[in-house]
Amino acid sequence: MASPNDAARASVERKGSKVAVAQMRSTGDIEANFETVASLVKDAASASCSMLFLPESFSFIGTRGSEGIAIADQLDGPLMGRYRQLARDHSIWLSLGGFQETSTEPNRLHNTHVIVNDSGDIAAVYRKIHLFDVDVPNGPKLLESASTAPGSELVVTDSPAGRLGVTTCYDLRFPQMYQQLRFRHGAEILLVPSAFTKTTGEAHWEVLLRARAIECQCYVIAAAQAGRHNEKRESFGDALIIDPWGRIVARLEDPLAVGIATAEIDLAALQSVRTSMPVAQHRRYDIYGDSGASDGRGVRSTL
Ligand SMILES: O=C(O)CNC(=O)[C@H](CS)NC(=O)CCC(=O)C(=O)O
């Protein structure tokens, strides 16, 4: 595979543009999930969007972790190849919010968020860092680390919509990560493709996403799994695009429907929020520290 970062650096002009966020209900049927994504890609392309954002586990949600291991593949494998072809066929960038990628460990995969450009090349690869090992009160008990090996690098990459800070689902609860993506690495759009549980989604989804948008002065794009996947798994839904002032600018009417919602990414408006309230200059890391990595170690970037 050609160096993915080179491809992005060479060709991307960041100018802001119309984008689409997806809401879908993936199952254990890889073909059906592909057909759903193909139709969402068509919808986004006909709406003149430069980029479509798909949720975590877009291509597969099984009942047990072992099923994910069984279907996991490499990023240059046939399944990712079909998704890359979709991007090429429709000349649209894709955020593929969580792909079951084989790791070097035989019994664990990576939960990998892949950014594909409009020629079908892989522009950036982020492997989910924070794994959801949680016994949800009044909800499921999940142990993501049993079947998933964590990643260890922050990722930003340029796109036609702006500079993307690439994260996944449960990462949302670790705000220092987003502070680093914005203040150290220049993110303008924070991506949080998710399969939030119904219980935690009701309590926390919108408020956490809007908080990240407001405190980072970034757009937040959160594609979402929605509804019942199988007898064990159900997701909250409610895919959102939020602007840097914290306003919800795209949302489907039905939080459990399959479809897209679109919004214009306005980088001039983003700049004016940052200029009128210059939190970047008002931060006092000299007093309370920046609570994160300090020297650019562990960062993957196209900058
Ligand atoms: O298992 C898969 O198929 C894909 N991965 C997921 O669905 C992951 C790990 S179980 N889900 C979350 O991170 C939910 C986070 C969440 O709900 C919260 O932070 O409240």
Ligand as a Chemical Component Dictionary entry (heavy atoms), coordinates in Angstrom:
data_LIG
# 
_chem_comp.id                   LIG 
_chem_comp.type                 NON-POLYMER 
_chem_comp.pdbx_formal_charge   0 
_chem_comp.three_letter_code    LIG 
# 
loop_
_chem_comp_atom.comp_id 
_chem_comp_atom.atom_id 
_chem_comp_atom.alt_atom_id 
_chem_comp_atom.type_symbol 
_chem_comp_atom.charge 
_chem_comp_atom.model_Cartn_x 
_chem_comp_atom.model_Cartn_y 
_chem_comp_atom.model_Cartn_z 
_chem_comp_atom.pdbx_ordinal 
LIG O1  O1  O 0 -18.653 -4.372 19.387 1  
LIG C1  C1  C 0 -18.832 -3.926 18.253 2  
LIG O2  O2  O 0 -19.399 -4.572 17.347 3  
LIG C2  C2  C 0 -18.371 -2.548 17.954 4  
LIG N1  N1  N 0 -17.946 -1.849 19.085 5  
LIG C3  C3  C 0 -18.783 -1.246 19.905 6  
LIG O3  O3  O 0 -19.984 -1.310 19.757 7  
LIG C4  C4  C 0 -18.164 -0.485 21.028 8  
LIG C5  C5  C 0 -17.466 -1.449 21.923 9  
LIG S1  S1  S 0 -18.496 -2.687 22.638 10 
LIG N2  N2  N 0 -19.145 0.260  21.727 11 
LIG C6  C6  C 0 -18.847 1.335  22.437 12 
LIG O4  O4  O 0 -17.698 1.782  22.506 13 
LIG C7  C7  C 0 -20.030 1.954  23.156 14 
LIG C8  C8  C 0 -19.662 3.137  24.008 15 
LIG C9  C9  C 0 -20.835 3.606  24.792 16 
LIG O5  O5  O 0 -21.941 3.189  24.615 17 
LIG C10 C10 C 0 -20.619 4.636  25.846 18 
LIG O6  O6  O 0 -19.515 5.214  25.962 19 
LIG O7  O7  O 0 -21.573 4.894  26.581 20 
# 
loop_
_chem_comp_bond.comp_id 
_chem_comp_bond.atom_id_1 
_chem_comp_bond.atom_id_2 
_chem_comp_bond.value_order 
_chem_comp_bond.pdbx_ordinal 
LIG O1  C1  DOUB 1  
LIG C1  O2  SING 2  
LIG C1  C2  SING 3  
LIG C2  N1  SING 4  
LIG N1  C3  SING 5  
LIG C3  O3  DOUB 6  
LIG C3  C4  SING 7  
LIG C4  C5  SING 8  
LIG C4  N2  SING 9  
LIG C5  S1  SING 10 
LIG N2  C6  SING 11 
LIG C6  O4  DOUB 12 
LIG C6  C7  SING 13 
LIG C7  C8  SING 14 
LIG C8  C9  SING 15 
LIG C9  O5  DOUB 16 
LIG C9  C10 SING 17 
LIG C10 O6  DOUB 18 
LIG C10 O7  SING 19 
# 
